[in-house]
Amino acid sequence: MTLNFKAPNSELVQLNILIVDDHPFIIEGYKNAITRYNPKEYDFIIAQAHDCKSAYDLLEDENTPQFEIAFLDISMPAYEEKNLYSGEDLAKLILKKMPYCKIVLLTMYTELLKIKTIIRTINPNGLIIKNDLTFDELLFAFDKVMKSEKYYSQSVVKMLNQAPHNSIEIDEFDKQILFHLSKGTELSEMPQYIPISLTEIEKRRISLKELLKIRSGSDDDLVREAKSKGLF
């Protein structure tokens, strides 16, 4: 976690930006692009975190200002104690605390199911497939978000245009079940972590296997297939 705040330049519009990614060199790339956006007009105050826990600690810090824009990687180390498993969960927390913050999500996932789930549950201001990302593309996306316009990178747009109407989607409880299955948590122990009954968890596990066409009945196969589709 880095509190990278500085004294504002009174002649410029001050904007507080949050970047959360578990790769420091990627954070530096984002910062380099952002600070080159209209430098005669804006003074960007950038804070950064590298996983769900450090981001949570930053958001809970009373010295942390309201962020205008947050760039969040979807895949990062979880903070299980606070039920934060991804950038999507962080986005929900930020929007609860800072409802006017613009959210930009970045991901390596290229599965339609994952992309549609992100849009349905978060409705981010920006959604970027990292393979689409260049310095100029990041500046273009940032400009769109600054102007309160939606920005989806070209791969996202292509997937959505080719999407079948019957694409499958799952909810947060399903994601938590998959996460705990991947960690080897016993089914009987899951109600300690997921606020639904054991019976409901078992029903959902069976439904997930049917949804993902897991004919072997194996939880390992379920987890493997769900990960390949970017479901958690």
Solvent accessible surface area in square Angstrom, and as a share of the most:
residue,aa,sasa,rsa
1,M,93,0.42
2,T,54,0.32
3,L,75,0.37
4,N,66,0.34
5,F,67,0.28
6,K,117,0.50
7,A,91,0.70
8,P,79,0.49
9,N,69,0.35
10,S,113,0.73
11,E,156,0.70
12,L,43,0.21
13,V,78,0.45
14,Q,69,0.31
15,L,22,0.11
16,N,17,0.09
17,I,0,0.00
18,L,0,0.00
19,I,0,0.00
20,V,1,0.01
21,D,0,0.00
22,D,49,0.25
23,H,79,0.35
24,P,96,0.61
25,F,146,0.61
26,I,35,0.18
27,I,4,0.02
28,E,92,0.41
29,G,34,0.32
30,Y,8,0.03
31,K,37,0.16
32,N,68,0.35
33,A,1,0.01
34,I,1,0.00
35,T,67,0.39
36,R,146,0.53
37,Y,23,0.09
38,N,68,0.35
39,P,81,0.51
40,K,191,0.81
41,E,84,0.38
42,Y,40,0.15
43,D,13,0.07
44,F,12,0.05
45,I,2,0.01
46,I,6,0.03
47,A,0,0.00
48,Q,33,0.15
49,A,2,0.02
50,H,89,0.40
51,D,26,0.13
52,C,0,0.00
53,K,96,0.41
54,S,11,0.07
55,A,0,0.00
56,Y,40,0.15
57,D,50,0.26
58,L,0,0.00
59,L,11,0.05
60,E,81,0.37
61,D,40,0.20
62,E,168,0.75
63,N,112,0.58
64,T,20,0.12
65,P,41,0.26
66,Q,112,0.50
67,F,5,0.02
68,E,62,0.28
69,I,3,0.01
70,A,0,0.00
71,F,2,0.01
72,L,0,0.00
73,D,9,0.05
74,I,2,0.01
75,S,60,0.38
76,M,19,0.09
77,P,70,0.44
78,A,39,0.30
79,Y,27,0.10
80,E,83,0.37
81,E,144,0.65
82,K,91,0.39
83,N,76,0.39
84,L,11,0.06
85,Y,36,0.14
86,S,14,0.09
87,G,0,0.00
88,E,1,0.01
89,D,14,0.08
90,L,0,0.00
91,A,0,0.00
92,K,63,0.27
93,L,31,0.15
94,I,0,0.00
95,L,58,0.29
96,K,167,0.71
97,K,76,0.32
98,M,9,0.04
99,P,85,0.54
100,Y,201,0.77
101,C,6,0.03
102,K,51,0.21
103,I,1,0.01
104,V,2,0.01
105,L,0,0.00
106,L,1,0.00
107,T,1,0.01
108,M,117,0.52
109,Y,48,0.18
110,T,78,0.45
111,E,61,0.28
112,L,34,0.17
113,L,11,0.05
114,K,5,0.02
115,I,0,0.00
116,K,48,0.20
117,T,6,0.04
118,I,0,0.00
119,I,39,0.20
120,R,120,0.44
121,T,45,0.26
122,I,11,0.05
123,N,92,0.47
124,P,1,0.01
125,N,39,0.20
126,G,0,0.00
127,L,0,0.00
128,I,0,0.00
129,I,1,0.00
130,K,31,0.13
131,N,111,0.57
132,D,17,0.09
133,L,43,0.21
134,T,84,0.49
135,F,77,0.32
136,D,106,0.55
137,E,46,0.21
138,L,7,0.03
139,L,43,0.22
140,F,104,0.43
141,A,2,0.01
142,F,2,0.01
143,D,33,0.17
144,K,57,0.24
145,V,1,0.01
146,M,38,0.17
147,K,119,0.51
148,S,82,0.53
149,E,75,0.34
150,K,98,0.41
151,Y,15,0.06
152,Y,53,0.20
153,S,0,0.00
154,Q,127,0.57
155,S,33,0.21
156,V,0,0.00
157,V,66,0.38
158,K,127,0.54
159,M,33,0.15
160,L,54,0.27
161,N,119,0.61
162,Q,126,0.56
163,A,26,0.20
164,P,71,0.45
165,H,194,0.86
166,N,127,0.65
167,S,26,0.17
168,I,58,0.29
169,E,62,0.28
170,I,7,0.04
171,D,53,0.27
172,E,51,0.23
173,F,62,0.26
174,D,17,0.09
175,K,18,0.08
176,Q,24,0.11
177,I,0,0.00
178,L,0,0.00
179,F,23,0.10
180,H,4,0.02
181,L,23,0.12
182,S,40,0.26
183,K,124,0.53
184,G,58,0.56
185,T,26,0.15
186,E,108,0.48
187,L,36,0.18
188,S,80,0.52
189,E,71,0.32
190,M,0,0.00
191,P,52,0.33
192,Q,135,0.60
193,Y,101,0.38
194,I,1,0.01
195,P,105,0.66
196,I,32,0.16
197,S,66,0.42
198,L,77,0.39
199,T,87,0.51
200,E,60,0.27
201,I,0,0.00
202,E,50,0.23
203,K,120,0.51
204,R,46,0.17
205,R,47,0.17
206,I,85,0.43
207,S,61,0.39
208,L,3,0.02
209,K,28,0.12
210,E,124,0.56
211,L,60,0.30
212,L,10,0.05
213,K,141,0.60
214,I,25,0.13
215,R,208,0.76
216,S,78,0.50
217,G,44,0.42
218,S,40,0.26
219,D,41,0.21
220,D,101,0.52
221,D,47,0.25
222,L,0,0.00
223,V,17,0.10
224,R,147,0.54
225,E,55,0.25
226,A,0,0.00
227,K,108,0.46
228,S,70,0.45
229,K,53,0.22
230,G,0,0.00
231,L,4,0.02
232,F,46,0.19
